[in-house]
Amino acid sequence: MTDPVSDRTHAAETTAASQELEWRDGDMPYSTAFGDHFYCQTDGRLECGHVFLDGNGLPARWNEKQTFLIGELGFGTGLNFCETWRQWKQHGEPDSQLHFMSFELYPMRAEEIDRALSRWPEIDAERQTLVGAWPEEPRGIVSLALDVRTRLSVVCGPAMDGVNEAKAGFDAWYLDGFAPSRNADMWSPELMQLLYDKTAPGGTFATYAAAGFVRRNLQSAGFAVERRKGFAGKREMLCGIKPA
């Protein structure tokens, strides 16, 4: 599978930052750095399906290409990856390849990922495999061949730097940084333009965010943006496409 990350030396030498976590309601992680939960308090796994998979036309679009590249802003607990991987194993073609590339400033430790995802028995197999392969000290580019059809890359460091160094050709984006009001850098005009430039023609994005400035930044970058009904009572979410 083609590696969409460039081989610039300093990227591999980047040491991951760490953050202080709080655990609420048992096993729900809360970021003290951004003052926000890592996923929807109603059900983060179902939110992933509604927002990121459905919003990007997945799994149906997986059958259009032999290799499919998903980009994600904010790996967090790995929940979106594990749910995507679960569905990929069910719906992806036997001879096709999925590369899931996420950009994360504060990668969690394996035991934190394990604790955060343990609430969903539906992804037990994916959680256990991910945790078992996760490095003790994630840094640089964590690249994991998790099965013969699935590769995960987590680029540790600022999203702007990681996306800038990635090769173009992303088929879908999960825009899942912390709330725009708490993490404005992850939704900046510069980063949205970079995402557009790295997206393949006909590629898509989806996000739970619906703030006006996020929508305008995505539109200004060149995406055709659509509002859809949000998850669990949230009025709106955004999704869109890069014109072919």
C-alpha positions as CSV (number, residue, x, y, z in Angstrom):
1,M,0.0,0.0,0.0
2,T,1.3,3.4,-0.9
3,D,2.5,5.5,2.2
4,P,0.9,8.9,2.0
5,V,3.3,10.3,4.6
6,S,6.5,11.9,3.4
7,D,9.8,10.7,4.9
8,R,11.0,14.0,6.3
9,T,13.3,13.1,9.1
10,H,12.1,15.5,11.7
11,A,8.6,14.0,11.6
12,A,9.9,10.7,12.8
13,E,11.8,12.4,15.6
14,T,8.8,14.3,17.0
15,T,8.2,13.4,20.6
16,A,4.5,13.3,21.5
17,A,3.1,15.7,24.1
18,S,1.1,14.4,27.0
19,Q,-2.0,15.7,28.7
20,E,-3.8,15.3,31.9
21,L,-6.9,13.2,31.8
22,E,-9.9,13.0,34.1
23,W,-12.2,10.0,34.2
24,R,-15.9,10.8,34.5
25,D,-18.8,8.5,34.9
26,G,-16.4,5.6,35.4
27,D,-14.5,5.2,32.1
28,M,-15.3,8.4,30.1
29,P,-12.1,10.4,29.5
30,Y,-12.2,14.2,29.8
31,S,-9.4,16.4,28.5
32,T,-8.3,19.0,31.0
33,A,-6.2,20.7,28.2
34,F,-9.3,21.4,26.2
35,G,-12.1,21.2,28.8
36,D,-14.1,18.7,26.8
37,H,-15.1,15.0,26.6
38,F,-13.5,12.8,24.0
39,Y,-16.7,11.6,22.6
40,C,-20.5,12.1,22.8
41,Q,-21.8,11.3,26.2
42,T,-24.9,9.6,24.8
43,D,-23.0,7.0,22.8
44,G,-19.8,7.8,21.0
45,R,-19.8,4.6,19.0
46,L,-23.2,5.3,17.5
47,E,-22.2,8.9,16.9
48,C,-19.3,7.7,14.9
49,G,-21.6,5.7,12.7
50,H,-24.1,8.6,12.2
51,V,-21.6,11.4,11.7
52,F,-18.4,10.0,10.2
53,L,-19.4,6.8,8.4
54,D,-22.8,7.9,7.1
55,G,-21.6,11.4,6.6
56,N,-18.9,10.1,4.3
57,G,-21.1,7.7,2.5
58,L,-19.4,4.7,4.1
59,P,-19.3,1.7,3.9
60,A,-20.9,1.9,0.4
61,R,-18.0,4.0,-1.1
62,W,-15.4,1.4,0.0
63,N,-16.5,-0.7,-3.0
64,E,-15.5,2.0,-5.4
65,K,-11.8,1.7,-4.9
66,Q,-9.3,-1.1,-4.2
67,T,-7.4,1.2,-1.7
68,F,-9.2,3.7,0.5
69,L,-7.6,6.4,2.6
70,I,-9.4,8.0,5.5
71,G,-7.9,11.0,7.3
72,E,-8.9,12.0,10.8
73,L,-8.2,15.1,12.9
74,G,-7.9,13.9,16.5
75,F,-7.3,10.2,17.2
76,G,-8.3,10.5,20.8
77,T,-9.3,7.2,22.3
78,G,-9.2,5.4,18.9
79,L,-13.0,4.9,19.0
80,N,-13.6,6.2,15.4
81,F,-10.9,3.9,14.1
82,C,-12.1,0.8,16.0
83,E,-15.7,1.3,14.8
84,T,-14.6,2.0,11.3
85,W,-12.4,-1.1,11.3
86,R,-15.2,-3.2,12.7
87,Q,-17.4,-2.1,9.8
88,W,-14.6,-2.4,7.3
89,K,-14.1,-6.1,8.2
90,Q,-17.9,-6.7,7.6
91,H,-18.3,-4.7,4.4
92,G,-15.0,-4.1,2.7
93,E,-14.1,-6.2,-0.4
94,P,-11.7,-9.2,0.4
95,D,-8.9,-7.9,-1.9
96,S,-9.2,-4.2,-0.9
97,Q,-7.0,-2.1,1.5
98,L,-7.9,0.5,4.1
99,H,-5.4,3.0,5.4
100,F,-6.7,5.1,8.3
101,M,-4.4,8.0,9.1
102,S,-5.1,10.2,12.1
103,F,-3.4,13.3,13.4
104,E,-3.1,13.6,17.2
105,L,-1.3,16.1,19.3
106,Y,-1.7,14.2,22.6
107,P,-1.6,10.5,22.0
108,M,-3.0,8.4,24.8
109,R,-1.2,5.5,26.5
110,A,-2.3,2.0,25.7
111,E,-3.9,1.5,29.1
112,E,-5.9,4.7,28.7
113,I,-7.2,3.6,25.3
114,D,-8.1,0.3,26.7
115,R,-10.1,1.8,29.6
116,A,-11.9,4.3,27.4
117,L,-13.0,1.8,24.9
118,S,-13.9,-1.0,27.3
119,R,-17.5,0.3,27.6
120,W,-18.4,-1.0,24.0
121,P,-18.4,-4.8,23.7
122,E,-19.2,-4.4,20.0
123,I,-15.5,-3.4,19.4
124,D,-13.8,-5.7,21.9
125,A,-11.8,-7.5,19.2
126,E,-10.6,-4.2,17.6
127,R,-9.8,-2.7,21.0
128,Q,-7.7,-5.6,22.1
129,T,-5.8,-5.7,18.9
130,L,-5.1,-2.0,18.9
131,V,-4.1,-1.9,22.5
132,G,-1.8,-4.9,22.0
133,A,0.0,-3.3,19.1
134,W,0.2,0.2,20.6
135,P,3.7,1.4,21.5
136,E,4.6,2.2,25.1
137,E,5.7,5.7,24.1
138,P,3.8,6.8,20.9
139,R,5.8,9.4,19.0
140,G,6.6,10.4,15.4
141,I,4.4,8.3,13.2
142,V,2.9,5.2,14.8
143,S,2.3,2.8,11.9
144,L,0.5,-0.4,12.6
145,A,-0.4,-3.2,10.1
146,L,-3.3,-4.6,12.1
147,D,-4.4,-7.2,9.6
148,V,-3.7,-8.0,6.0
149,R,-6.3,-5.4,4.8
150,T,-6.0,-2.7,7.4
151,R,-3.3,-0.2,8.3
152,L,-3.4,2.5,10.9
153,S,-1.0,5.5,11.0
154,V,-1.2,8.0,13.9
155,V,0.9,11.1,13.2
156,C,1.8,12.6,16.6
157,G,2.2,16.3,16.8
158,P,0.3,19.4,15.6
159,A,-2.2,18.6,12.9
160,M,-1.0,21.5,10.6
161,D,2.4,20.0,10.5
162,G,1.3,16.4,10.0
163,V,-1.3,17.1,7.3
164,N,1.2,19.4,5.5
165,E,3.7,16.5,5.3
166,A,1.2,14.0,4.1
167,K,0.8,13.1,0.5
168,A,-2.4,14.1,-1.3
169,G,-5.1,11.5,-2.1
170,F,-7.4,11.3,1.0
171,D,-10.8,9.8,0.1
172,A,-12.6,10.8,3.3
173,W,-12.0,13.0,6.4
174,Y,-13.3,12.6,9.9
175,L,-13.1,16.1,11.4
176,D,-13.2,15.2,15.1
177,G,-11.1,17.8,17.0
178,F,-12.4,19.1,20.3
179,A,-15.2,21.6,20.1
180,P,-14.4,24.6,17.9
181,S,-15.0,27.0,20.8
182,R,-12.2,25.2,22.8
183,N,-9.8,24.2,20.0
184,A,-10.0,26.8,17.3
185,D,-6.6,25.8,15.7
186,M,-8.1,22.5,14.6
187,W,-10.7,24.3,12.5
188,S,-8.7,27.2,11.1
189,P,-9.0,28.5,7.5
190,E,-5.4,27.4,6.9
191,L,-5.9,23.9,8.1
192,M,-9.3,23.5,6.2
193,Q,-7.5,24.7,3.0
194,L,-4.8,22.2,3.5
195,L,-7.3,19.4,4.0
196,Y,-9.0,20.4,0.7
197,D,-5.7,20.4,-1.1
198,K,-4.8,16.9,0.2
199,T,-8.2,15.5,-0.7
200,A,-8.7,13.5,-3.9
201,P,-11.3,14.8,-6.3
202,G,-14.7,13.5,-5.2
203,G,-13.3,13.0,-1.7
204,T,-15.5,13.9,1.3
205,F,-15.5,15.1,4.9
206,A,-17.9,14.8,7.8
207,T,-18.0,16.5,11.2
208,Y,-20.2,16.8,14.2
209,A,-19.4,20.5,14.3
210,A,-21.8,23.0,12.8
211,A,-20.4,26.3,13.9
212,G,-20.8,29.1,11.4
213,F,-17.1,29.8,11.1
214,V,-16.3,26.1,10.6
215,R,-18.8,25.9,7.7
216,R,-17.5,29.1,6.2
217,N,-13.9,27.9,6.4
218,L,-14.7,24.7,4.7
219,Q,-16.6,26.5,2.0
220,S,-13.9,29.0,1.4
221,A,-11.4,26.1,1.0
222,G,-13.5,24.8,-1.9
223,F,-15.7,22.1,-0.4
224,A,-19.4,21.9,-1.3
225,V,-20.9,21.9,2.2
226,E,-24.2,20.3,3.3
227,R,-26.0,20.6,6.7
228,R,-27.5,17.4,8.0
229,K,-29.3,16.4,11.2
230,G,-26.9,15.9,14.0
231,F,-26.7,13.0,16.4
232,A,-28.6,12.5,19.6
233,G,-30.6,15.7,19.6
234,K,-27.8,17.9,18.1
235,R,-29.6,20.1,15.6
236,E,-27.0,20.0,12.8
237,M,-23.8,18.5,11.6
238,L,-21.7,19.2,8.4
239,C,-20.6,17.1,5.6
240,G,-19.3,17.8,2.1
241,I,-17.4,16.9,-1.0
242,K,-14.5,18.2,-3.1
243,P,-15.9,18.6,-6.6
244,A,-14.4,16.1,-9.0
